[in-house]
Amino acid sequence: MSHTYDELKAKTVAELREIAAGMQHEAVQGYTQLNKEHLLAAMCKALNIDMHVHHKGKPAGAGKSAIKSQMKELKAQRNAALGAHDRPRLKAVRHQMHELRRALRKAAASAPK
């Protein structure tokens, strides 16, 4: 029976040990003494399963350049709201700018160095 990493990770230690009992591979020797993390790694090695978790890509608009272009548009809206003395709109635009600044810092922090 073929297993996936996510399927194995969702199982309990007892269930993993039952599966390991039927396996004949040196990686799972001493499976009764292994904790879940080590047993999972050994089983993945024995079954040739990739243990790396594959994350989905960044959401659309999460790049620094996209955020900066949105900031430019919001600055124009802010200037228009200031000129029209529209305080509720000014507050909303400033809030959006604040959120974008936070997203920009987060994108810069997660960028590879």
C-alpha positions, -999 to +999 in steps of 0.1 A: +000+000+000+014+034-010+015+061+016+020+099+014+039+121+038+007+140+049-011+107+054+016+093+076+020+125+096-017+125+104-015+090+120-007+083+156+025+068+169+007+035+175-006+034+139+029+042+125+044+014+145+018-010+131+028+000+096+065-002+105+060-037+119+052-050+084+082-033+068+115-050+061+140-021+059+170-012+080+157+024+085+128+011+106+148-013+128+140-006+164+107+011+155+092+003+189+118+026+205+114+056+181+093+086+188+069+099+161+093+124+145+121+098+142+097+070+131+082+092+105+116+101+091+126+065+090+094+054+073+098+081+047+133+069+040+122+033+037+093+042+014+112+067-006+088+095+003+098+132+001+095+147+035+097+183+025+065+202+028+056+220-004+041+254+003+019+273-021+035+303-038+030+339-026-005+353-031-010+376-060+000+412-052+024+402-024+055+414-042+073+446-032+067+463-065+030+456-064+028+470-029+047+501-039+024+508-069-006+505-046+011+529-022+016+554-050-022+553-058-031+557-021-009+587-018-028+604-046-061+595-029-048+608+004-038+641-012-072+644-028-090+637+005-068+663+022-077+689-004-114+681-001-113+681+037-129+646+036-118+633+070-136+598+069-120+591+035-086+604+048-088+580+077-097+551+055-068+558+031-043+562+059-054+529+074-049+512+040-014+528+037-006+516+072-015+480+063+005+482+030+036+494+049+033+465+072+030+441+042+060+458+026+081+453+057+070+416+059+078+411+023+113+426+028+119+405+059+110+373+041+131+381+010+162+359+006+194+377+016 
